[in-house]
Amino acid sequence: MPASPSTARAINDRVALQLLQREGPLTAGQLKAMTGLSRPTVADLVERLQGSGLIQVVGESGEQRRGPNARVYGIVADRAHLAALDVRTQGVTLVVADLLGVTLAEASLPIGDDTSTEPAVERAVALLERTVREAGAARLHSVGIGAPGLIDPMSGELRDTSGLPAWHRRLVAALQERLPARVVVENETNLAALAEQRAGAARDRDTFVYLWLGHGVGAALFLDGRLRRGASGGAGEIGFLPVPGTAGLPSANDCGGGFHSLAGSAAICELAEKYGIQAAPAPGPAAAALVAAAVASGHAADFLDALAHRLSLGAAAVASVLDPGCVVLGGEVGHAGGEELAVRVEARLAALTPLPTQVRAGDLGGDAVLHGALLTAREAAQDELFAPGA
């Protein structure tokens, strides 16, 4: 059945908006060429989108720079404001941005272990409210949150996970209760993988495994262009993976003895001490600073080889089951190791599994979670604002 005129208009409008979002400001002629629509149809949709306040003239192009054909149209960036939060065990980092994803303000707040739940929540909410005011945003449309722990695949809520601060779960609920905005929460590793797939090391991959290497370890699975969460939201809990080389086995409540015991920040620091690697104090996991120092020295091949061996054990288990063709070493440690570490892991992986698997260093490091949270908030806003009849 052919689409009705109103449905066709809505589809054309959304296609044009997505092009403007991806390509930046365009002329009507460029929209015509990219969409394949007729000149009158493009003229109509431009008029509709201007009338709805979604696009505006942002300049002119061409030699003469005048007349309707020279007008350049762009999305009205302040039509909606967004926020993204990276909630870690020891604090919160956040950004406020416009509809195009341009950062308007950012802030961070450490929250110590001795801070009780309600004060921690109030401080985090107050930080967001203050940053929104500093950004000049009248009202938030969507908020994306990246947090450690499991996200219930049915409800989309952060599950109560042992070992994580109680304020994490309460913060998400408080933001949902107090903000006149859509709040979307997702596992931090999944968001980091999304960011690397959209704007980082996995831009050309529909299927890959992302290994988060920071204070802890985790994995995210992109298969055939889709993020896979598992039946309970726990796909990628690689810290619990039994691997050789540990002192014992993990349990349902403790990942000690699992892959975490080889690749977590504390384990990497112990390994670096064994090889005499030292680094100046730096923000983020101490392991990342040590790995960066080892790479920069050019004389720490033994340490990097030992670390690559450890990482290859977890990567081989995942690759042998999923055959992703590509593993991205992400988080602060993966970013610090760069190509130097990725090449070593790939070589050891080739000796452990017959399945050809490329290993890449993540491009975004620890910023990947915040980047992914902002992408999620922006998509939530666009789904509503770009929808037919919006």
HELIX and SHEET records of a PDB file:
HELIX    1   1 PRO A    5  GLU A   23  1                                  19    
HELIX    2   2 ALA A   28  THR A   35  1                                   8    
HELIX    3   3 ARG A   39  GLY A   51  1                                  13    
HELIX    4   4 PRO A   68  ALA A   70  5                                   3    
HELIX    5   5 ALA A   77  ARG A   79  5                                   3    
HELIX    6   6 THR A  117  ALA A  135  1                                  19    
HELIX    7   7 ALA A  166  ARG A  178  1                                  13    
HELIX    8   8 GLU A  188  ALA A  199  1                                  12    
HELIX    9   9 ILE A  238  PHE A  240  5                                   3    
HELIX   10  10 HIS A  260  ALA A  263  1                                   4    
HELIX   11  11 SER A  265  LYS A  274  1                                  10    
HELIX   12  12 ALA A  286  SER A  297  1                                  12    
HELIX   13  13 ALA A  301  LEU A  322  1                                  22    
HELIX   14  14 GLY A  331  LEU A  352  1                                  22    
HELIX   15  15 GLY A  365  ASP A  367  5                                   3    
HELIX   16  16 ALA A  368  LEU A  385  1                                  18    
SHEET    1   A 3 LEU A  26  THR A  27  0                                        
SHEET    2   A 3 ARG A  71  ILE A  75 -1                                        
SHEET    3   A 3 ILE A  55  GLU A  60 -1                                        
SHEET    1   B 5 THR A 103  PRO A 110  0                                        
SHEET    2   B 5 GLY A  91  ASP A  98 -1                                        
SHEET    3   B 5 HIS A  81  ARG A  88 -1                                        
SHEET    4   B 5 LEU A 140  ALA A 147  1                                        
SHEET    5   B 5 ARG A 182  ASN A 187  1                                        
SHEET    1   C 5 ARG A 226  ARG A 228  0                                        
SHEET    2   C 5 VAL A 217  LEU A 223 -1                                        
SHEET    3   C 5 PHE A 208  LEU A 213 -1                                        
SHEET    4   C 5 CYS A 326  GLY A 330  1                                        
SHEET    5   C 5 GLN A 358  ALA A 361  1                                        
END                                                                             
